[in-house]
Structures are given as structure tokens and as C-alpha cells.
Amino acid sequence: MEKLLKEEFGCDNVQPAGGAGGGCISSGSAYLIDGEKVFVKQNPSLGSRIMFDGEYASLEKLHKCNIVRVPKPIKVFGRGDESYFVMEYLNINSLSKQASSLGEKMARLHLHNKQLKVASEKDASYVGRATECVIKFGFHITTCCGFIPMNNDWKEDWVQFYACNRLQPQINMVLEKYRDRDALNLWPQVERNLPKLFPSTLEIVPALLHGDLWGGNAGEVESEACIFDPACSYGHSEFDLAISHMFGGFPSAYFSCYHKLIPKEPGFEKRLKLYKLFHYLNHWNHFGSGYKSTSMSLMQDIANLK
């Protein structure tokens, strides 16, 4: 690895710096490159470049917003099928004292594009002034939730985006990998009932989402909340809350501070089930049929909506 980093960065001094880590998808280690400490993720799989390019773009977008701390992305490169992602090294501890702060910062992040939209509408009355905002749902590059690429093609309608770009590909994978007739039979009923979860009074302005914000992708560094391993897109802010309630969830202080800025809208709890469905299907496709039961239970609840 040292030789590889020397070639990529054109430097003479690269040293291991400990801090090995990583998850079930990629491995990672810390290095000193000319005295600067960085974290290098690596993955030997074909297609890993797509995953790292999407993560780079996600961190870049979050870093540009300057609302919640993230590792600054530095470089993605590859050798054959293997890919590498170099980013700023952060000594991240588990989320505890900064849970309230993170809840407030994530709400501010989710409101950021809406605020840009309001400013843009005001600027439209002044010739030569414009404020950048995103008016559609999607992202400018493919991102991966785990190692599965997500279709981020832009759409004007959120319900259509969520059905076609998020749920349908997961259902297709379940049918292809497991030939599961239960999912095959329930999916048309789920798809038909999606609009029932979105009353006409609910305004959904595209929000910049982390995309995979479970407890393992958040922490704190230097008494500051931080997030990492994002799979960004612009979507409904509630989507980011679904996985935050799963797998042990976040501290209650996180949600209390979040909802002070973004109160729950009517139908929130039912939509939370809908948004959890994506993540359980995604885990089914990653890790096997241990996630089928919960996936089917959520599908049944949505299929039975009156």
C-alpha cells in the first residue's frame, strides 16, 4: 500500500499510522502521507469504483454544505478491479454526548435546500441574481447503499422516484436471487397503495439525504458530531429517519432535537414503515433471507392500507 500511495500522490514519505478499521463491505487503514494523516478504504471487488466514486461525491456535497462534519474526501483511484478511497482521517468515537447536536444539525441539513429554494424565489425578482437549489429528486452520480448501486436518475415526483428508483430495483433483486413468490404477489398491492401515504397537504421539497444514517455511520470527534459512509441523494427528509430507528437506533435526544426543527407531519409513522422497507429489502439482498420476515411484514402492512 505504501508504494501505491507514493505513486498516486507523487511523494517519498508514506508510513502506516495504525487505526485499521472498516465494515463488512470494505477494509481501511490510516497512513501518514508527507506527515498528513489520512484514512484509506480499499475494496477488491469489481464495481467498487462506482461505490467509492459515489461516496466521494456524497462527502464532497455534505462538506460543501458545512452543516455537519464529515471526513473531507481526497482521492479515489484504482488498480485493476481493486479500488481505493483516500479521505481525511478523523478519530471518531461512538455517538453519545453529541446526539442532541447531531439531531439539530441533520434537521438543518434537511432544511438547507428548502431555504435555498426560498432564497431562489426571492432572487428571481432581481435581474442577474440566482441561488442554487435542487428542484428534483435524485443525484448527479450513482451512489451505493452497501455495495448495491442505486438508480439516482432525476425525477420530479418523489413517490414515483421512491417506487421506481428505490423499491422496484430491490424487489427485482429479491425476485432474481430468491424467486420469492410472496414478494412477487405483494409488490403490486404495495405499489398501488403508495399514494395513500402522501396526502395532498404534504409538501416534499428535495432534501440532501445521508442515505444510510444508522448508528454505525455516526459518531463524534473533538466534541463535535460527525457522519460518514454516506449514500447521498435528494429526497424526502423522513427517509433518513427510517434507518436511524433501526438496528438499535439513535438516542432519543437525537430525535427530540431533530423534530424541534422539523415536526412530524400527519402520517409520519406509516411512512416510516414504508421507508424502513427499502432498508430491510436492501439487507435481504445483501445478507440473505434472515431479513425476509420483516420485509414481508412491512409490505403486508402497506398492502392492507385502506
C-alpha positions in Angstrom: 0.0 0.0 0.0 2.8 2.4 0.8 4.3 2.1 -2.7 0.9 2.6 -4.2 0.2 5.8 -2.3 3.7 7.1 -3.2 2.9 6.6 -6.9 -0.6 8.2 -6.6 0.5 11.2 -4.6 4.0 11.7 -6.0 5.6 11.7 -2.6 8.5 10.0 -0.9 7.3 9.6 2.6 4.4 7.2 3.4 4.1 5.4 6.7 1.4 3.2 8.3 -0.3 5.1 11.1 -2.5 2.3 12.7 -6.2 2.9 13.0 -7.2 -0.1 10.9 -10.9 -0.4 10.5 -13.7 -0.9 8.1 -17.0 -2.7 7.9 -18.5 -5.8 6.2 -18.0 -4.1 2.7 -14.6 -2.6 2.7 -11.4 -2.5 4.8 -9.4 0.5 5.8 -6.2 1.7 7.4 -4.6 5.0 8.4 -1.4 6.3 6.8 0.9 9.4 7.0 1.4 10.9 3.6 4.2 13.5 3.9 3.1 14.0 7.5 -0.6 14.3 6.8 -2.8 11.5 8.4 -5.3 10.0 6.0 -7.7 7.1 6.1 -7.6 4.7 3.1 -10.5 2.4 2.3 -9.9 -0.4 -0.1 -12.2 -2.9 -1.8 -11.1 -5.7 -4.2 -14.4 -6.2 -5.9 -15.4 -5.5 -9.4 -17.7 -2.4 -9.3 -16.1 -1.0 -6.1 -15.0 2.1 -8.1 -18.7 3.0 -8.6 -19.2 2.7 -4.8 -16.2 4.8 -3.9 -16.9 7.5 -6.6 -20.5 7.8 -5.2 -19.2 8.1 -1.6 -16.6 10.7 -2.7 -19.3 12.8 -4.3 -21.6 12.4 -1.3 -18.9 13.5 1.2 -18.0 16.4 -1.2 -21.6 17.6 -1.2 -22.0 17.3 2.5 -18.7 19.0 3.1 -19.7 21.9 0.9 -22.9 22.4 2.9 -20.7 22.9 6.0 -23.5 22.0 8.4 -22.5 18.6 9.9 -18.9 17.4 10.0 -17.8 14.7 7.6 -14.3 13.4 6.6 -13.0 15.5 3.7 -12.7 13.4 0.6 -9.3 13.5 -1.1 -8.9 11.0 -3.9 -10.4 7.8 -5.5 -8.2 5.6 -7.7 -8.0 2.0 -8.9 -5.7 -0.8 -9.9 -7.5 -3.4 -11.9 -10.7 -4.4 -10.2 -9.5 -3.1 -6.8 -10.4 0.5 -5.8 -9.1 2.8 -3.1 -10.6 5.9 -1.4 -8.4 8.3 0.4 -10.0 10.7 2.9 -9.2 12.9 5.9 -8.5 10.9 9.0 -10.9 11.5 11.9 -10.5 9.9 15.3 -14.2 9.1 15.6 -15.8 7.9 18.8 -19.3 6.5 19.4 -22.2 9.0 19.4 -23.1 9.9 23.0 -22.8 13.5 24.2 -23.3 14.9 20.8 -26.6 13.2 20.0 -28.7 16.3 20.5 -26.3 18.3 18.4 -26.4 15.8 15.6 -30.2 15.8 15.6 -30.3 19.6 15.3 -27.6 19.5 12.5 -29.3 16.8 10.5 -32.6 18.8 10.6 -30.6 21.9 9.4 -29.1 19.8 6.6 -32.5 18.6 5.6 -33.9 22.2 5.6 -30.9 23.6 3.7 -32.2 23.0 0.1 -35.6 24.3 1.1 -34.0 27.5 2.4 -32.1 27.8 -0.9 -35.4 27.4 -2.8 -37.0 30.2 -0.8 -34.0 32.4 -1.5 -34.0 31.5 -5.1 -37.7 32.5 -5.4 -36.8 35.9 -3.9 -33.8 36.3 -6.1 -35.9 35.7 -9.2 -37.2 39.2 -8.9 -33.7 40.6 -9.2 -32.1 40.5 -12.6 -28.7 38.8 -12.5 -29.2 37.2 -9.2 -29.7 33.4 -8.6 -29.4 31.0 -5.7 -28.5 27.4 -6.5 -31.2 24.9 -5.3 -32.3 21.4 -6.4 -35.8 21.1 -7.6 -35.9 17.4 -8.5 -35.3 14.1 -6.7 -32.1 12.1 -7.4 -28.4 12.8 -7.5 -25.8 13.6 -10.1 -24.0 10.3 -9.7 -24.7 6.7 -8.7 -24.4 6.0 -5.0 -24.4 2.7 -3.2 -26.2 1.7 -0.1 -23.8 -1.1 1.0 -22.4 -2.4 -2.3 -25.7 -2.3 -4.2 -25.8 0.7 -6.7 -28.9 2.9 -6.5 -30.6 4.5 -9.5 -30.4 8.3 -8.9 -31.9 9.4 -12.2 -33.7 12.6 -11.6 -37.5 12.7 -11.2 -39.9 15.5 -10.5 -42.2 13.4 -8.3 -41.0 11.9 -5.0 -43.5 9.0 -4.9 -42.6 8.0 -8.4 -38.8 8.3 -7.6 -39.2 6.2 -4.4 -41.2 3.5 -6.2 -39.2 3.3 -9.4 -35.7 4.2 -8.2 -35.6 2.7 -4.8 -38.2 -0.1 -4.1 -38.6 -1.6 -7.6 -34.9 -2.4 -8.1 -34.7 -4.1 -4.6 -37.9 -6.1 -5.4 -36.3 -7.1 -8.8 -33.2 -8.4 -7.0 -35.3 -10.4 -4.5 -37.2 -12.0 -7.3 -34.0 -12.7 -9.3 -32.0 -14.1 -6.4 -34.6 -15.9 -4.3 -37.6 -16.4 -6.7 -39.8 -15.3 -3.9 -43.4 -15.6 -4.8 -44.6 -13.8 -1.7 -42.8 -10.7 -2.7 -44.0 -11.1 -6.2 -47.6 -11.2 -5.2 -47.5 -8.4 -2.6 -45.5 -5.9 -4.6 -48.3 -4.7 -7.0 -50.5 -4.0 -3.9 -47.8 -2.1 -2.2 -47.1 0.0 -5.3 -50.8 0.7 -5.7 -51.1 1.9 -2.1 -48.1 4.2 -2.1 -50.0 7.4 -2.9 -52.3 6.8 0.1 -49.3 7.6 2.4 -48.8 11.1 0.9 -51.7 13.4 1.5 -52.0 16.5 -0.8 -51.2 18.7 2.2 -47.8 17.2 2.5 -45.2 19.4 0.8 -42.0 17.5 0.0 -39.1 19.7 -1.0 -36.0 17.7 -2.1 -33.6 17.5 0.9 -30.0 16.4 0.8 -30.0 12.9 2.5 -27.2 11.0 4.0 -29.0 7.9 2.7 -27.6 5.3 5.2 -27.7 7.0 8.5 -27.8 4.1 11.0 -25.9 4.2 14.3 -22.7 2.8 12.8 -22.4 5.7 10.4 -22.5 8.5 13.0 -20.2 9.5 15.9 -18.3 12.3 17.4 -14.8 13.8 17.0 -13.2 16.5 19.0 -16.5 17.2 20.9 -18.3 17.6 17.5 -21.0 15.3 15.9 -20.0 13.7 12.6 -21.4 11.4 10.0 -19.6 9.2 7.4 -20.2 6.4 4.8 -23.0 8.4 3.0 -25.0 7.3 0.0 -26.5 10.7 -0.8 -29.4 11.8 -2.9 -32.1 14.4 -2.8 -35.3 13.0 -1.4 -37.9 13.2 1.4 -36.3 14.2 4.7 -38.2 11.5 6.5 -36.3 8.8 4.6 -33.2 9.5 6.6 -35.0 8.9 9.8 -36.1 5.3 9.0 -32.8 3.5 9.3 -32.0 5.8 12.3 -34.7 4.0 14.1 -33.4 0.5 13.1 -30.6 -1.7 14.4 -30.5 -0.3 17.9 -31.4 3.2 16.8 -30.1 6.6 17.9 -30.6 8.1 21.4 -33.9 9.7 22.0 -32.2 13.1 22.3 -31.3 12.9 18.6 -35.0 12.7 17.5 -36.2 15.3 20.1 -33.8 17.9 18.7 -34.5 16.9 15.1 -38.2 17.3 15.5 -38.0 20.7 17.2 -36.9 22.0 13.8 -38.8 19.5 11.6 -42.0 18.4 13.3 -43.7 15.2 12.4 -46.2 15.5 9.6 -49.6 13.6 9.6 -49.0 10.0 8.5 -45.3 10.1 9.6 -45.4 6.7 11.4 -46.9 4.9 8.4 -44.4 6.5 6.0 -41.6 5.4 8.4 -42.6 1.8 7.7 -42.5 2.5 4.0 -39.0 3.9 4.3 -37.8 1.1 6.5 -39.0 -1.3 3.8 -36.2 -0.2 1.5 -33.5 -0.9 4.1 -34.9 -4.3 5.0 -35.1 -5.3 1.3 -31.6 -4.0 0.9 -30.4 -6.1 3.8 -32.2 -9.1 2.4 -30.4 -8.6 -0.9 -27.0 -8.1 0.9 -27.2 -10.7 3.7 -29.9 -13.2 2.9 -33.3 -14.4 3.9 -33.0 -13.6 7.6 -34.5 -10.2 6.6 -37.4 -11.7 4.6 -39.8 -11.8 7.5 -39.6 -8.2 8.5 -39.6 -7.1 4.8 -42.8 -9.1 4.1 -44.5 -7.8 7.3 -43.9 -4.2 6.2 -45.1 -5.0 2.7 -48.3 -6.6 4.1 -49.0 -3.5 6.3 -48.7 -1.2 3.3 -50.7 -3.6 1.0 -53.5 -3.6 3.6 -53.9 0.2 3.8 -57.5 1.4 3.4 
